Amino acid sequence: MAATLSELTLRARALEARATAGEQALDEQGDVLSELAALTRKALDGIDRIEERTEKIEEDLVELRLGQARLEEGMALVLARLDQLTSK
């Protein structure tokens, strides 16, 4: 049975509506992916800043440990000298 012109028109409109809905869904998915990409970039930037701060803290910690070692050496020398002076 051949489809009538009105049936073909209805089918065409239905296909057009589905195509439009599909395009809208793709547009929305694109928007969501763009937002996700932006958030990912922000997260990676935050991670980079944390890594930089961690490196700086590690460097500062090394300097503090060296300073502590020098102070301990100096205190040992002072105590040794005091011991020499008091034992005379």
C-alpha positions as a Python dict, from the first residue, in 0.01 Angstrom:
ca = {
    (1, 'M'): (0, 0, 0),
    (2, 'A'): (137, 333, -97),
    (3, 'A'): (169, 596, 171),
    (4, 'T'): (-42, 901, 124),
    (5, 'L'): (103, 1246, 106),
    (6, 'S'): (-26, 1330, 453),
    (7, 'E'): (135, 1014, 599),
    (8, 'L'): (465, 1099, 434),
    (9, 'T'): (441, 1454, 567),
    (10, 'L'): (374, 1325, 918),
    (11, 'R'): (672, 1088, 897),
    (12, 'A'): (894, 1367, 766),
    (13, 'R'): (787, 1597, 1052),
    (14, 'A'): (849, 1321, 1305),
    (15, 'L'): (1197, 1258, 1161),
    (16, 'E'): (1269, 1630, 1163),
    (17, 'A'): (1159, 1654, 1527),
    (18, 'R'): (1383, 1362, 1620),
    (19, 'A'): (1674, 1516, 1433),
    (20, 'T'): (1620, 1848, 1609),
    (21, 'A'): (1605, 1675, 1947),
    (22, 'G'): (1925, 1487, 1863),
    (23, 'E'): (2100, 1811, 1768),
    (24, 'Q'): (1989, 1974, 2092),
    (25, 'A'): (2115, 1676, 2292),
    (26, 'L'): (2451, 1696, 2113),
    (27, 'D'): (2470, 2070, 2183),
    (28, 'E'): (2399, 2008, 2552),
    (29, 'Q'): (2661, 1733, 2565),
    (30, 'G'): (2909, 1971, 2403),
    (31, 'D'): (2832, 2234, 2666),
    (32, 'V'): (2878, 1981, 2946),
    (33, 'L'): (3207, 1863, 2797),
    (34, 'S'): (3329, 2223, 2769),
    (35, 'E'): (3244, 2284, 3134),
    (36, 'L'): (3417, 1960, 3231),
    (37, 'A'): (3727, 2062, 3036),
    (38, 'A'): (3734, 2400, 3212),
    (39, 'L'): (3700, 2236, 3553),
    (40, 'T'): (3973, 1989, 3466),
    (41, 'R'): (4206, 2273, 3367),
    (42, 'K'): (4132, 2450, 3697),
    (43, 'A'): (4199, 2130, 3891),
    (44, 'L'): (4528, 2074, 3710),
    (45, 'D'): (4632, 2434, 3777),
    (46, 'G'): (4552, 2381, 4145),
    (47, 'I'): (4759, 2064, 4150),
    (48, 'D'): (5051, 2249, 3991),
    (49, 'R'): (5030, 2522, 4256),
    (50, 'I'): (5022, 2260, 4532),
    (51, 'E'): (5328, 2088, 4384),
    (52, 'E'): (5516, 2420, 4370),
    (53, 'R'): (5428, 2494, 4733),
    (54, 'T'): (5533, 2144, 4836),
    (55, 'E'): (5870, 2188, 4666),
    (56, 'K'): (5920, 2522, 4843),
    (57, 'I'): (5828, 2369, 5179),
    (58, 'E'): (6072, 2083, 5119),
    (59, 'E'): (6349, 2333, 5036),
    (60, 'D'): (6271, 2534, 5349),
    (61, 'L'): (6274, 2216, 5557),
    (62, 'V'): (6621, 2124, 5427),
    (63, 'E'): (6745, 2472, 5518),
    (64, 'L'): (6595, 2445, 5866),
    (65, 'R'): (6758, 2106, 5923),
    (66, 'L'): (7094, 2245, 5813),
    (67, 'G'): (7048, 2542, 6046),
    (68, 'Q'): (6955, 2308, 6329),
    (69, 'A'): (7266, 2099, 6266),
    (70, 'R'): (7485, 2412, 6274),
    (71, 'L'): (7321, 2527, 6596),
    (72, 'E'): (7373, 2187, 6755),
    (73, 'E'): (7740, 2195, 6652),
    (74, 'G'): (7777, 2544, 6794),
    (75, 'M'): (7608, 2445, 7120),
    (76, 'A'): (7835, 2142, 7148),
    (77, 'L'): (8139, 2369, 7105),
    (78, 'V'): (8005, 2615, 7363),
    (79, 'L'): (7936, 2336, 7610),
    (80, 'A'): (8280, 2186, 7551),
    (81, 'R'): (8441, 2526, 7605),
    (82, 'L'): (8237, 2583, 7921),
    (83, 'D'): (8339, 2243, 8044),
    (84, 'Q'): (8706, 2333, 7979),
    (85, 'L'): (8670, 2662, 8162),
    (86, 'T'): (8495, 2513, 8463),
    (87, 'S'): (8732, 2220, 8499),
    (88, 'K'): (9045, 2441, 8533),
}
